[in-house]
Amino acid sequence: MKFLSAILLSAVVVSAHAQVPMFYEVPTDRMGVTMNIIVMEPALPNQKVLLVVPGSPGSDGRIMLRNVGAAERSVQYMGPYKEMFDSSGISLVGMGCPTDQWLNSEQCGDEYRSSQQYFDDVDKVIAFLKLKNGFKEFYLFGHSSGGISSRWLSLRMPEQFKGVINSSVMNRRFGALAKSMTDFDMRAIKIPVLNIAHESDTCGSTPYALVKNYSNGNLITVRGGEGSGDVCGRTHRHSFAGRQKAVSRAIINWINKSEVESLISEEIN
């Protein structure tokens, strides 16, 4: 209980009402280093949780969650639909890189994300969430550069996760980032996998054809929607702009019903 009490002291409580984000600094085994997470607190206790590793801008790969102000970004495009997840029995949690990986552009890259240190750090996050929220079933989600994490974690920590969702993940290098992904063997992942990709994604490191080749029927293809701004950003097809609610609903159905919606071509109300 001392472990939990210490973490709760660092929580930023923004409201007494349900379904608001809470910011926690989870200690690691390194002095002063924390894994920062943002928990979308459920209205009622949920047993299922989707642990989200969001993408990051640029080629350095760092995901720096500094405070509760990063809540929407921390759970990628699903933030506006957190109540839909909650009412379906799924809580959303955003997870950043540990604070000692914020120091320079070489940090939080493939070497760290494929290391035992990372797996130990994530283990501490999972232990905290089990103790504090009573979560029992953990699903993993990685978007874009977050897919480096989702693939290594699901490969090396399969006992911790019921399934993994790879959303517009990097399969080509961008600078030094994602260099371990070019020859990553997706067949080595033994837990259920869902891939989501836009057929017209023009972000250079996330081509649709590569995902289609290795998905073997566990692929949601997204068609249409918006295409403005940075082609690798939040307002473009790379992040399913104009189809984000429909994609979020499909994620819920996969977690709760093991259903794969093969094509999403229009938004839902």
Secondary structure, DSSP 8 states (H G I E B T S, - for coil): -HHHHHHHTT-EE--SSSS-EEEEEEE-SSTT-EEEEEEE--SS--SEEEEEE---SSSS------SGGGHHHHTGGGGGGHHHHHHTTEEEEEE---GGG-SSTTTTSHHHHTSHHHHHHHHHHHHHHHHHH---EEEEEEETTHHHHHHHHHHH-GGG-SEEEEES---S-BTTBTTTTTT--GGG--S-EEEEEETT---TT--HHHHHHHHTT-EEEE------S-TTSTTSGGGTTT-HHHHHHHHHHHHHH-----EE-S---
